[in-house]
Amino acid sequence: MKIGLLFGSFNPVHIGHLIIANYMANHTELEKVWLVVTPQNPFKKYGNLINTYDRLEMARLATDNADHIEVSDVEIKLPQPSYTIDTLTHLSEKYPQHEFTLIMGSDNLASLHKWKNYKQILKNYKIYVYPRPGYENADLASDPAVTITMTPLMELSATFIRQSIAQKKNVQYFVPDEVLKFIEDKNLYR
């Protein structure tokens, strides 16, 4: 099976993530997309990153009714910090029957040369890239492993959602209803 891996902190998961995952599962050769919840991105500071298991649960709530999108906790079980090449290698060894493709924004493609063993990623895995504002022409965009997709451009960010919640603004329609209820019930991002 051809599986796309969309890594993220999902702090919180929002409709932008789901639109990207849905697009990739329905408008590319991918058969499924796994949202890989990352405990801690090696390039980011902790900031207001909430509990990993709350983020995992929100991702699961958001994808309960999606037959082509699943949630993976693989990085929670691997040594920290999480490096994409280590996760890809682990998944390829654990599931040799699957072909894994990395899904990333054009902002991440622009900084891919800073990633651990990025040349190994380009050599062994396909990468599907979705557009992000201000990152149209990454140097690695012409690499044979890279496919630039026509995914709808999303300017919605988890940072905006967290800030809106902290300011007691309504975030309905930015996150799935089940995720919003979870955030409210647990009083997250206040």
Rosetta blueprint (number, residue, H / E / L):
1 M L
2 K E
3 I E
4 G E
5 L E
6 L E
7 F E
8 G E
9 S L
10 F L
11 N L
12 P L
13 V L
14 H L
15 I H
16 G H
17 H H
18 L H
19 I H
20 I H
21 A H
22 N H
23 Y H
24 M H
25 A H
26 N H
27 H H
28 T L
29 E L
30 L L
31 E L
32 K E
33 V E
34 W E
35 L E
36 V E
37 V E
38 T L
39 P L
40 Q L
41 N L
42 P L
43 F L
44 K L
45 K L
46 Y L
47 G L
48 N L
49 L L
50 I L
51 N L
52 T H
53 Y H
54 D H
55 R H
56 L H
57 E H
58 M H
59 A H
60 R H
61 L H
62 A H
63 T H
64 D L
65 N L
66 A L
67 D L
68 H L
69 I E
70 E E
71 V E
72 S E
73 D L
74 V H
75 E H
76 I H
77 K H
78 L L
79 P L
80 Q L
81 P L
82 S L
83 Y L
84 T H
85 I H
86 D H
87 T H
88 L H
89 T H
90 H H
91 L H
92 S H
93 E H
94 K H
95 Y L
96 P L
97 Q L
98 H L
99 E E
100 F E
101 T E
102 L E
103 I E
104 M E
105 G E
106 S H
107 D H
108 N H
109 L H
110 A H
111 S L
112 L H
113 H H
114 K H
115 W L
116 K L
117 N L
118 Y H
119 K H
120 Q H
121 I H
122 L H
123 K H
124 N H
125 Y L
126 K E
127 I E
128 Y E
129 V E
130 Y E
131 P L
132 R L
133 P L
134 G L
135 Y L
136 E L
137 N L
138 A L
139 D H
140 L H
141 A H
142 S H
143 D L
144 P L
145 A L
146 V E
147 T E
148 I E
149 T L
150 M L
151 T L
152 P L
153 L L
154 M L
155 E L
156 L L
157 S L
158 A H
159 T H
160 F H
161 I H
162 R H
163 Q H
164 S H
165 I H
166 A H
167 Q L
168 K L
169 K L
170 N L
171 V L
172 Q E
173 Y L
174 F L
175 V E
176 P L
177 D H
178 E H
179 V H
180 L H
181 K H
182 F H
183 I H
184 E H
185 D H
186 K H
187 N L
188 L L
189 Y L
190 R L
